[in-house]
Amino acid sequence: MSITQRTGRWTLDEKAPGVYLIKRRGDLRAKVVTTESEPDDALDYLLDDGVGTVYEVDCEEAAHERFRNYVKARAR
C-alpha cells in the first residue's frame, strides 16, 4: 500500500490498483474504487473493515478529486 495524497491528518492510500482508502489519523473513513480495479481484488477490500461509505469513480484522477472533496467537506 502506498500513500498517494496527504492533506493534514488525512491520507489517500492505494490498497490495490484502483482501490483507495481515505483515512484520518490512520483510521479508515471511506473507500474509493475506480474502473481500473480488478473486480475480485476490489470486492475483498470493500468487505474489509466494515466501512459503509464507498465511492465509485472512473479513474485515479477522479479518486484524488473525491478525496479532496471528502476532506474539504469535513474540514468545516
PyMOL Python script that loads the backbone (N, CA, C, O; Angstrom):
from pymol import cmd

cmd.read_pdbstr("""\
ATOM      1  N   MET A   1       0.840  -1.159   0.000  1.00  0.00           N
ATOM      2  CA  MET A   1       0.000   0.000   0.000  1.00  0.00           C
ATOM      3  C   MET A   1       0.893   1.232   0.000  1.00  0.00           C
ATOM      4  O   MET A   1       1.947   1.249   0.637  1.00  0.00           O
ATOM      5  N   SER A   2       0.469   2.247  -0.709  1.00  0.00           N
ATOM      6  CA  SER A   2       1.248   3.476  -0.740  1.00  0.00           C
ATOM      7  C   SER A   2       0.329   4.677  -0.550  1.00  0.00           C
ATOM      8  O   SER A   2      -0.819   4.685  -0.995  1.00  0.00           O
ATOM      9  N   ILE A   3       0.862   5.681   0.117  1.00  0.00           N
ATOM     10  CA  ILE A   3       0.112   6.921   0.287  1.00  0.00           C
ATOM     11  C   ILE A   3       0.264   7.711  -1.000  1.00  0.00           C
ATOM     12  O   ILE A   3       1.378   8.017  -1.426  1.00  0.00           O
ATOM     13  N   THR A   4      -0.857   8.036  -1.612  1.00  0.00           N
ATOM     14  CA  THR A   4      -0.808   8.756  -2.872  1.00  0.00           C
ATOM     15  C   THR A   4      -1.085  10.244  -2.699  1.00  0.00           C
ATOM     16  O   THR A   4      -0.729  11.054  -3.555  1.00  0.00           O
ATOM     17  N   GLN A   5      -1.732  10.602  -1.570  1.00  0.00           N
ATOM     18  CA  GLN A   5      -2.003  12.014  -1.321  1.00  0.00           C
ATOM     19  C   GLN A   5      -2.184  12.214   0.175  1.00  0.00           C
ATOM     20  O   GLN A   5      -2.728  11.350   0.863  1.00  0.00           O
ATOM     21  N   ARG A   6      -1.722  13.367   0.681  1.00  0.00           N
ATOM     22  CA  ARG A   6      -1.859  13.679   2.099  1.00  0.00           C
ATOM     23  C   ARG A   6      -2.332  15.120   2.224  1.00  0.00           C
ATOM     24  O   ARG A   6      -1.838  16.017   1.540  1.00  0.00           O
ATOM     25  N   THR A   7      -3.307  15.325   3.118  1.00  0.00           N
ATOM     26  CA  THR A   7      -3.799  16.659   3.432  1.00  0.00           C
ATOM     27  C   THR A   7      -3.961  16.728   4.940  1.00  0.00           C
ATOM     28  O   THR A   7      -4.930  16.195   5.481  1.00  0.00           O
ATOM     29  N   GLY A   8      -3.042  17.367   5.620  1.00  0.00           N
ATOM     30  CA  GLY A   8      -3.092  17.435   7.078  1.00  0.00           C
ATOM     31  C   GLY A   8      -3.048  16.042   7.678  1.00  0.00           C
ATOM     32  O   GLY A   8      -2.097  15.293   7.455  1.00  0.00           O
ATOM     33  N   ARG A   9      -4.067  15.698   8.433  1.00  0.00           N
ATOM     34  CA  ARG A   9      -4.137  14.375   9.067  1.00  0.00           C
ATOM     35  C   ARG A   9      -4.829  13.346   8.183  1.00  0.00           C
ATOM     36  O   ARG A   9      -5.000  12.197   8.589  1.00  0.00           O
ATOM     37  N   TRP A  10      -5.224  13.740   6.996  1.00  0.00           N
ATOM     38  CA  TRP A  10      -5.937  12.864   6.071  1.00  0.00           C
ATOM     39  C   TRP A  10      -4.977  12.282   5.047  1.00  0.00           C
ATOM     40  O   TRP A  10      -4.057  12.963   4.593  1.00  0.00           O
ATOM     41  N   THR A  11      -5.192  11.011   4.681  1.00  0.00           N
ATOM     42  CA  THR A  11      -4.401  10.387   3.621  1.00  0.00           C
ATOM     43  C   THR A  11      -5.304   9.612   2.675  1.00  0.00           C
ATOM     44  O   THR A  11      -6.369   9.123   3.052  1.00  0.00           O
ATOM     45  N   LEU A  12      -4.850   9.517   1.453  1.00  0.00           N
ATOM     46  CA  LEU A  12      -5.478   8.659   0.449  1.00  0.00           C
ATOM     47  C   LEU A  12      -4.456   7.577   0.137  1.00  0.00           C
ATOM     48  O   LEU A  12      -3.410   7.845  -0.454  1.00  0.00           O
ATOM     49  N   ASP A  13      -4.772   6.349   0.542  1.00  0.00           N
ATOM     50  CA  ASP A  13      -3.859   5.227   0.368  1.00  0.00           C
ATOM     51  C   ASP A  13      -4.358   4.333  -0.758  1.00  0.00           C
ATOM     52  O   ASP A  13      -5.549   4.034  -0.847  1.00  0.00           O
ATOM     53  N   GLU A  14      -3.437   3.909  -1.617  1.00  0.00           N
ATOM     54  CA  GLU A  14      -3.809   2.954  -2.657  1.00  0.00           C
ATOM     55  C   GLU A  14      -3.571   1.550  -2.101  1.00  0.00           C
ATOM     56  O   GLU A  14      -2.429   1.141  -1.890  1.00  0.00           O
ATOM     57  N   LYS A  15      -4.655   0.824  -1.869  1.00  0.00           N
ATOM     58  CA  LYS A  15      -4.580  -0.515  -1.282  1.00  0.00           C
ATOM     59  C   LYS A  15      -4.248  -1.559  -2.350  1.00  0.00           C
ATOM     60  O   LYS A  15      -3.508  -2.509  -2.095  1.00  0.00           O
ATOM     61  N   ALA A  16      -4.799  -1.371  -3.532  1.00  0.00           N
ATOM     62  CA  ALA A  16      -4.580  -2.237  -4.686  1.00  0.00           C
ATOM     63  C   ALA A  16      -4.851  -1.368  -5.903  1.00  0.00           C
ATOM     64  O   ALA A  16      -5.440  -0.296  -5.765  1.00  0.00           O
ATOM     65  N   PRO A  17      -4.440  -1.796  -7.088  1.00  0.00           N
ATOM     66  CA  PRO A  17      -4.724  -0.974  -8.266  1.00  0.00           C
ATOM     67  C   PRO A  17      -6.222  -0.651  -8.382  1.00  0.00           C
ATOM     68  O   PRO A  17      -7.060  -1.543  -8.514  1.00  0.00           O
ATOM     69  N   GLY A  18      -6.525   0.637  -8.329  1.00  0.00           N
ATOM     70  CA  GLY A  18      -7.908   1.087  -8.462  1.00  0.00           C
ATOM     71  C   GLY A  18      -8.727   1.048  -7.188  1.00  0.00           C
ATOM     72  O   GLY A  18      -9.925   1.331  -7.224  1.00  0.00           O
ATOM     73  N   VAL A  19      -8.110   0.703  -6.049  1.00  0.00           N
ATOM     74  CA  VAL A  19      -8.807   0.661  -4.762  1.00  0.00           C
ATOM     75  C   VAL A  19      -8.077   1.581  -3.789  1.00  0.00           C
ATOM     76  O   VAL A  19      -6.912   1.353  -3.462  1.00  0.00           O
ATOM     77  N   TYR A  20      -8.772   2.624  -3.327  1.00  0.00           N
ATOM     78  CA  TYR A  20      -8.167   3.636  -2.462  1.00  0.00           C
ATOM     79  C   TYR A  20      -8.897   3.705  -1.131  1.00  0.00           C
ATOM     80  O   TYR A  20     -10.109   3.502  -1.062  1.00  0.00           O
ATOM     81  N   LEU A  21      -8.145   3.996  -0.073  1.00  0.00           N
ATOM     82  CA  LEU A  21      -8.700   4.137   1.261  1.00  0.00           C
ATOM     83  C   LEU A  21      -8.485   5.568   1.745  1.00  0.00           C
ATOM     84  O   LEU A  21      -7.370   6.086   1.689  1.00  0.00           O
ATOM     85  N   ILE A  22      -9.548   6.198   2.215  1.00  0.00           N
ATOM     86  CA  ILE A  22      -9.458   7.533   2.801  1.00  0.00           C
ATOM     87  C   ILE A  22      -9.356   7.331   4.311  1.00  0.00           C
ATOM     88  O   ILE A  22     -10.226   6.720   4.932  1.00  0.00           O
ATOM     89  N   LYS A  23      -8.273   7.860   4.890  1.00  0.00           N
ATOM     90  CA  LYS A  23      -8.035   7.687   6.319  1.00  0.00           C
ATOM     91  C   LYS A  23      -7.783   9.030   6.990  1.00  0.00           C
ATOM     92  O   LYS A  23      -7.252   9.961   6.385  1.00  0.00           O
ATOM     93  N   ARG A  24      -8.174   9.101   8.244  1.00  0.00           N
ATOM     94  CA  ARG A  24      -7.850  10.261   9.077  1.00  0.00           C
ATOM     95  C   ARG A  24      -7.121   9.733  10.295  1.00  0.00           C
ATOM     96  O   ARG A  24      -7.663   8.932  11.056  1.00  0.00           O
ATOM     97  N   ARG A  25      -5.894  10.184  10.476  1.00  0.00           N
ATOM     98  CA  ARG A  25      -5.032   9.709  11.561  1.00  0.00           C
ATOM     99  C   ARG A  25      -4.932   8.179  11.566  1.00  0.00           C
ATOM    100  O   ARG A  25      -4.870   7.553  12.625  1.00  0.00           O
ATOM    101  N   GLY A  26      -4.918   7.601  10.390  1.00  0.00           N
ATOM    102  CA  GLY A  26      -4.777   6.161  10.273  1.00  0.00           C
ATOM    103  C   GLY A  26      -6.067   5.379  10.381  1.00  0.00           C
ATOM    104  O   GLY A  26      -6.072   4.170  10.148  1.00  0.00           O
ATOM    105  N   ASP A  27      -7.173   6.040  10.732  1.00  0.00           N
ATOM    106  CA  ASP A  27      -8.461   5.367  10.847  1.00  0.00           C
ATOM    107  C   ASP A  27      -9.209   5.434   9.520  1.00  0.00           C
ATOM    108  O   ASP A  27      -9.356   6.509   8.939  1.00  0.00           O
ATOM    109  N   LEU A  28      -9.671   4.302   9.051  1.00  0.00           N
ATOM    110  CA  LEU A  28     -10.390   4.227   7.793  1.00  0.00           C
ATOM    111  C   LEU A  28     -11.717   4.965   7.882  1.00  0.00           C
ATOM    112  O   LEU A  28     -12.503   4.726   8.798  1.00  0.00           O
ATOM    113  N   ARG A  29     -11.967   5.859   6.936  1.00  0.00           N
ATOM    114  CA  ARG A  29     -13.211   6.635   6.903  1.00  0.00           C
ATOM    115  C   ARG A  29     -14.073   6.305   5.692  1.00  0.00           C
ATOM    116  O   ARG A  29     -15.300   6.309   5.790  1.00  0.00           O
ATOM    117  N   ALA A  30     -13.445   6.016   4.541  1.00  0.00           N
ATOM    118  CA  ALA A  30     -14.203   5.727   3.322  1.00  0.00           C
ATOM    119  C   ALA A  30     -13.303   4.993   2.340  1.00  0.00           C
ATOM    120  O   ALA A  30     -12.084   4.939   2.501  1.00  0.00           O
ATOM    121  N   LYS A  31     -13.935   4.432   1.325  1.00  0.00           N
ATOM    122  CA  LYS A  31     -13.198   3.734   0.270  1.00  0.00           C
ATOM    123  C   LYS A  31     -13.615   4.315  -1.080  1.00  0.00           C
ATOM    124  O   LYS A  31     -14.757   4.733  -1.274  1.00  0.00           O
ATOM    125  N   VAL A  32     -12.653   4.328  -2.008  1.00  0.00           N
ATOM    126  CA  VAL A  32     -12.914   4.803  -3.359  1.00  0.00           C
ATOM    127  C   VAL A  32     -12.439   3.716  -4.322  1.00  0.00           C
ATOM    128  O   VAL A  32     -11.311   3.235  -4.221  1.00  0.00           O
ATOM    129  N   VAL A  33     -13.305   3.337  -5.250  1.00  0.00           N
ATOM    130  CA  VAL A  33     -12.981   2.289  -6.216  1.00  0.00           C
ATOM    131  C   VAL A  33     -13.106   2.863  -7.616  1.00  0.00           C
ATOM    132  O   VAL A  33     -14.087   3.536  -7.934  1.00  0.00           O
ATOM    133  N   THR A  34     -12.113   2.596  -8.449  1.00  0.00           N
ATOM    134  CA  THR A  34     -12.154   3.067  -9.834  1.00  0.00           C
ATOM    135  C   THR A  34     -12.439   1.900 -10.773  1.00  0.00           C
ATOM    136  O   THR A  34     -12.409   0.737 -10.370  1.00  0.00           O
ATOM    137  N   THR A  35     -12.712   2.229 -12.016  1.00  0.00           N
ATOM    138  CA  THR A  35     -12.947   1.193 -13.021  1.00  0.00           C
ATOM    139  C   THR A  35     -11.655   0.457 -13.364  1.00  0.00           C
ATOM    140  O   THR A  35     -11.689  -0.563 -14.052  1.00  0.00           O
ATOM    141  N   GLU A  36     -10.512   0.966 -12.891  1.00  0.00           N
ATOM    142  CA  GLU A  36      -9.219   0.330 -13.134  1.00  0.00           C
ATOM    143  C   GLU A  36      -8.971  -0.851 -12.193  1.00  0.00           C
ATOM    144  O   GLU A  36      -7.998  -1.585 -12.369  1.00  0.00           O
ATOM    145  N   SER A  37      -9.842  -1.042 -11.195  1.00  0.00           N
ATOM    146  CA  SER A  37      -9.637  -2.117 -10.222  1.00  0.00           C
ATOM    147  C   SER A  37     -10.061  -3.467 -10.801  1.00  0.00           C
ATOM    148  O   SER A  37     -10.913  -3.546 -11.687  1.00  0.00           O
ATOM    149  N   GLU A  38      -9.451  -4.513 -10.281  1.00  0.00           N
ATOM    150  CA  GLU A  38      -9.849  -5.877 -10.617  1.00  0.00           C
ATOM    151  C   GLU A  38     -11.046  -6.221  -9.734  1.00  0.00           C
ATOM    152  O   GLU A  38     -10.963  -6.074  -8.515  1.00  0.00           O
ATOM    153  N   PRO A  39     -12.143  -6.668 -10.309  1.00  0.00           N
ATOM    154  CA  PRO A  39     -13.359  -6.919  -9.509  1.00  0.00           C
ATOM    155  C   PRO A  39     -13.131  -7.834  -8.303  1.00  0.00           C
ATOM    156  O   PRO A  39     -13.659  -7.555  -7.227  1.00  0.00           O
ATOM    157  N   ASP A  40     -12.376  -8.896  -8.446  1.00  0.00           N
ATOM    158  CA  ASP A  40     -12.154  -9.806  -7.326  1.00  0.00           C
ATOM    159  C   ASP A  40     -11.354  -9.136  -6.213  1.00  0.00           C
ATOM    160  O   ASP A  40     -11.682  -9.293  -5.037  1.00  0.00           O
ATOM    161  N   ASP A  41     -10.310  -8.394  -6.569  1.00  0.00           N
ATOM    162  CA  ASP A  41      -9.498  -7.693  -5.573  1.00  0.00           C
ATOM    163  C   ASP A  41     -10.314  -6.595  -4.889  1.00  0.00           C
ATOM    164  O   ASP A  41     -10.261  -6.443  -3.669  1.00  0.00           O
ATOM    165  N   ALA A  42     -11.057  -5.840  -5.674  1.00  0.00           N
ATOM    166  CA  ALA A  42     -11.844  -4.735  -5.124  1.00  0.00           C
ATOM    167  C   ALA A  42     -12.875  -5.263  -4.138  1.00  0.00           C
ATOM    168  O   ALA A  42     -13.091  -4.655  -3.090  1.00  0.00           O
ATOM    169  N   LEU A  43     -13.508  -6.376  -4.453  1.00  0.00           N
ATOM    170  CA  LEU A  43     -14.528  -6.928  -3.567  1.00  0.00           C
ATOM    171  C   LEU A  43     -13.940  -7.291  -2.209  1.00  0.00           C
ATOM    172  O   LEU A  43     -14.553  -7.024  -1.176  1.00  0.00           O
ATOM    173  N   ASP A  44     -12.766  -7.892  -2.203  1.00  0.00           N
ATOM    174  CA  ASP A  44     -12.108  -8.234  -0.931  1.00  0.00           C
ATOM    175  C   ASP A  44     -11.892  -6.985  -0.077  1.00  0.00           C
ATOM    176  O   ASP A  44     -12.180  -7.001   1.120  1.00  0.00           O
ATOM    177  N   TYR A  45     -11.395  -5.917  -0.670  1.00  0.00           N
ATOM    178  CA  TYR A  45     -11.114  -4.706   0.092  1.00  0.00           C
ATOM    179  C   TYR A  45     -12.389  -3.976   0.501  1.00  0.00           C
ATOM    180  O   TYR A  45     -12.420  -3.326   1.545  1.00  0.00           O
ATOM    181  N   LEU A  46     -13.429  -4.076  -0.300  1.00  0.00           N
ATOM    182  CA  LEU A  46     -14.687  -3.419   0.047  1.00  0.00           C
ATOM    183  C   LEU A  46     -15.340  -4.078   1.255  1.00  0.00           C
ATOM    184  O   LEU A  46     -16.026  -3.417   2.034  1.00  0.00           O
ATOM    185  N   LEU A  47     -15.128  -5.354   1.406  1.00  0.00           N
ATOM    186  CA  LEU A  47     -15.727  -6.080   2.524  1.00  0.00           C
ATOM    187  C   LEU A  47     -14.903  -5.966   3.802  1.00  0.00           C
ATOM    188  O   LEU A  47     -15.422  -6.228   4.887  1.00  0.00           O
ATOM    189  N   ASP A  48     -13.643  -5.584   3.701  1.00  0.00           N
ATOM    190  CA  ASP A  48     -12.770  -5.429   4.873  1.00  0.00           C
ATOM    191  C   ASP A  48     -13.213  -4.256   5.735  1.00  0.00           C
ATOM    192  O   ASP A  48     -13.713  -3.260   5.213  1.00  0.00           O
ATOM    193  N   ASP A  49     -13.039  -4.360   7.019  1.00  0.00           N
ATOM    194  CA  ASP A  49     -13.163  -3.270   7.983  1.00  0.00           C
ATOM    195  C   ASP A  49     -14.566  -2.709   8.187  1.00  0.00           C
ATOM    196  O   ASP A  49     -14.737  -1.809   9.009  1.00  0.00           O
ATOM    197  N   GLY A  50     -15.555  -3.193   7.489  1.00  0.00           N
ATOM    198  CA  GLY A  50     -16.927  -2.789   7.731  1.00  0.00           C
ATOM    199  C   GLY A  50     -17.257  -1.336   7.461  1.00  0.00           C
ATOM    200  O   GLY A  50     -18.224  -0.826   8.028  1.00  0.00           O
ATOM    201  N   VAL A  51     -16.509  -0.653   6.631  1.00  0.00           N
ATOM    202  CA  VAL A  51     -16.809   0.739   6.311  1.00  0.00           C
ATOM    203  C   VAL A  51     -17.950   0.779   5.302  1.00  0.00           C
ATOM    204  O   VAL A  51     -17.905   0.109   4.270  1.00  0.00           O
ATOM    205  N   GLY A  52     -18.972   1.569   5.612  1.00  0.00           N
ATOM    206  CA  GLY A  52     -20.142   1.630   4.750  1.00  0.00           C
ATOM    207  C   GLY A  52     -20.040   2.605   3.598  1.00  0.00           C
ATOM    208  O   GLY A  52     -20.781   2.467   2.624  1.00  0.00           O
ATOM    209  N   THR A  53     -19.153   3.584   3.665  1.00  0.00           N
ATOM    210  CA  THR A  53     -19.063   4.599   2.621  1.00  0.00           C
ATOM    211  C   THR A  53     -18.081   4.158   1.545  1.00  0.00           C
ATOM    212  O   THR A  53     -16.878   4.056   1.781  1.00  0.00           O
ATOM    213  N   VAL A  54     -18.621   3.900   0.358  1.00  0.00           N
ATOM    214  CA  VAL A  54     -17.798   3.502  -0.781  1.00  0.00           C
ATOM    215  C   VAL A  54     -18.195   4.384  -1.960  1.00  0.00           C
ATOM    216  O   VAL A  54     -19.372   4.492  -2.304  1.00  0.00           O
ATOM    217  N   TYR A  55     -17.205   5.004  -2.564  1.00  0.00           N
ATOM    218  CA  TYR A  55     -17.441   5.841  -3.735  1.00  0.00           C
ATOM    219  C   TYR A  55     -16.899   5.137  -4.967  1.00  0.00           C
ATOM    220  O   TYR A  55     -15.794   4.594  -4.944  1.00  0.00           O
ATOM    221  N   GLU A  56     -17.669   5.147  -6.032  1.00  0.00           N
ATOM    222  CA  GLU A  56     -17.221   4.589  -7.305  1.00  0.00           C
ATOM    223  C   GLU A  56     -16.947   5.749  -8.253  1.00  0.00           C
ATOM    224  O   GLU A  56     -17.801   6.611  -8.463  1.00  0.00           O
ATOM    225  N   VAL A  57     -15.744   5.757  -8.822  1.00  0.00           N
ATOM    226  CA  VAL A  57     -15.348   6.802  -9.763  1.00  0.00           C
ATOM    227  C   VAL A  57     -14.712   6.161 -10.984  1.00  0.00           C
ATOM    228  O   VAL A  57     -14.444   4.959 -10.994  1.00  0.00           O
ATOM    229  N   ASP A  58     -14.470   6.965 -12.016  1.00  0.00           N
ATOM    230  CA  ASP A  58     -13.962   6.433 -13.284  1.00  0.00           C
ATOM    231  C   ASP A  58     -12.471   6.135 -13.312  1.00  0.00           C
ATOM    232  O   ASP A  58     -12.042   5.145 -13.906  1.00  0.00           O
ATOM    233  N   CYS A  59     -11.675   6.996 -12.665  1.00  0.00           N
ATOM    234  CA  CYS A  59     -10.226   6.865 -12.832  1.00  0.00           C
ATOM    235  C   CYS A  59      -9.484   7.357 -11.590  1.00  0.00           C
ATOM    236  O   CYS A  59     -10.095   7.849 -10.642  1.00  0.00           O
ATOM    237  N   GLU A  60      -8.165   7.217 -11.613  1.00  0.00           N
ATOM    238  CA  GLU A  60      -7.330   7.640 -10.488  1.00  0.00           C
ATOM    239  C   GLU A  60      -7.480   9.130 -10.204  1.00  0.00           C
ATOM    240  O   GLU A  60      -7.567   9.537  -9.045  1.00  0.00           O
ATOM    241  N   GLU A  61      -7.510   9.930 -11.240  1.00  0.00           N
ATOM    242  CA  GLU A  61      -7.669  11.374 -11.064  1.00  0.00           C
ATOM    243  C   GLU A  61      -8.979  11.696 -10.348  1.00  0.00           C
ATOM    244  O   GLU A  61      -9.019  12.576  -9.488  1.00  0.00           O
ATOM    245  N   ALA A  62     -10.038  10.992 -10.696  1.00  0.00           N
ATOM    246  CA  ALA A  62     -11.331  11.191 -10.041  1.00  0.00           C
ATOM    247  C   ALA A  62     -11.281  10.734  -8.577  1.00  0.00           C
ATOM    248  O   ALA A  62     -11.967  11.307  -7.731  1.00  0.00           O
ATOM    249  N   ALA A  63     -10.485   9.719  -8.275  1.00  0.00           N
ATOM    250  CA  ALA A  63     -10.314   9.263  -6.886  1.00  0.00           C
ATOM    251  C   ALA A  63      -9.648  10.354  -6.058  1.00  0.00           C
ATOM    252  O   ALA A  63     -10.035  10.594  -4.914  1.00  0.00           O
ATOM    253  N   HIS A  64      -8.652  11.012  -6.631  1.00  0.00           N
ATOM    254  CA  HIS A  64      -7.982  12.116  -5.935  1.00  0.00           C
ATOM    255  C   HIS A  64      -8.942  13.281  -5.730  1.00  0.00           C
ATOM    256  O   HIS A  64      -8.929  13.912  -4.673  1.00  0.00           O
ATOM    257  N   GLU A  65      -9.759  13.569  -6.706  1.00  0.00           N
ATOM    258  CA  GLU A  65     -10.745  14.647  -6.592  1.00  0.00           C
ATOM    259  C   GLU A  65     -11.779  14.301  -5.521  1.00  0.00           C
ATOM    260  O   GLU A  65     -12.165  15.168  -4.736  1.00  0.00           O
ATOM    261  N   ARG A  66     -12.226  13.063  -5.479  1.00  0.00           N
ATOM    262  CA  ARG A  66     -13.185  12.610  -4.457  1.00  0.00           C
ATOM    263  C   ARG A  66     -12.569  12.765  -3.065  1.00  0.00           C
ATOM    264  O   ARG A  66     -13.250  13.185  -2.129  1.00  0.00           O
ATOM    265  N   PHE A  67     -11.293  12.431  -2.927  1.00  0.00           N
ATOM    266  CA  PHE A  67     -10.571  12.593  -1.662  1.00  0.00           C
ATOM    267  C   PHE A  67     -10.548  14.059  -1.241  1.00  0.00           C
ATOM    268  O   PHE A  67     -10.859  14.382  -0.095  1.00  0.00           O
ATOM    269  N   ARG A  68     -10.184  14.937  -2.154  1.00  0.00           N
ATOM    270  CA  ARG A  68     -10.121  16.374  -1.825  1.00  0.00           C
ATOM    271  C   ARG A  68     -11.492  16.892  -1.385  1.00  0.00           C
ATOM    272  O   ARG A  68     -11.591  17.650  -0.420  1.00  0.00           O
ATOM    273  N   ASN A  69     -12.536  16.485  -2.084  1.00  0.00           N
ATOM    274  CA  ASN A  69     -13.891  16.925  -1.729  1.00  0.00           C
ATOM    275  C   ASN A  69     -14.331  16.353  -0.387  1.00  0.00           C
ATOM    276  O   ASN A  69     -14.987  17.040   0.397  1.00  0.00           O
ATOM    277  N   TYR A  70     -13.980  15.125  -0.124  1.00  0.00           N
ATOM    278  CA  TYR A  70     -14.322  14.479   1.146  1.00  0.00           C
ATOM    279  C   TYR A  70     -13.685  15.219   2.311  1.00  0.00           C
ATOM    280  O   TYR A  70     -14.347  15.533   3.300  1.00  0.00           O
ATOM    281  N   VAL A  71     -12.391  15.493   2.182  1.00  0.00           N
ATOM    282  CA  VAL A  71     -11.669  16.200   3.246  1.00  0.00           C
ATOM    283  C   VAL A  71     -12.205  17.620   3.413  1.00  0.00           C
ATOM    284  O   VAL A  71     -12.400  18.084   4.537  1.00  0.00           O
ATOM    285  N   LYS A  72     -12.438  18.296   2.321  1.00  0.00           N
ATOM    286  CA  LYS A  72     -12.944  19.677   2.366  1.00  0.00           C
ATOM    287  C   LYS A  72     -14.292  19.734   3.074  1.00  0.00           C
ATOM    288  O   LYS A  72     -14.541  20.650   3.858  1.00  0.00           O
ATOM    289  N   ALA A  73     -15.153  18.777   2.810  1.00  0.00           N
ATOM    290  CA  ALA A  73     -16.490  18.759   3.434  1.00  0.00           C
ATOM    291  C   ALA A  73     -16.409  18.522   4.945  1.00  0.00           C
ATOM    292  O   ALA A  73     -17.298  18.936   5.688  1.00  0.00           O
ATOM    293  N   ARG A  74     -15.356  17.866   5.390  1.00  0.00           N
ATOM    294  CA  ARG A  74     -15.222  17.553   6.810  1.00  0.00           C
ATOM    295  C   ARG A  74     -14.295  18.509   7.549  1.00  0.00           C
ATOM    296  O   ARG A  74     -14.098  18.371   8.756  1.00  0.00           O
ATOM    297  N   ALA A  75     -13.730  19.468   6.842  1.00  0.00           N
ATOM    298  CA  ALA A  75     -12.797  20.426   7.445  1.00  0.00           C
ATOM    299  C   ALA A  75     -13.528  21.619   8.061  1.00  0.00           C
ATOM    300  O   ALA A  75     -12.899  22.480   8.675  1.00  0.00           O
ATOM    301  N   ARG A  76     -14.801  21.671   7.908  1.00  0.00           N
ATOM    302  CA  ARG A  76     -15.576  22.817   8.417  1.00  0.00           C
ATOM    303  C   ARG A  76     -15.711  22.772   9.897  1.00  0.00           C
ATOM    304  O   ARG A  76     -16.332  23.657  10.487  1.00  0.00           O
TER     305      ARG A  76
END
""", "prot")
cmd.dss("prot")
cmd.show_as("cartoon", "prot")
cmd.util.cbc("prot")
cmd.orient("prot")
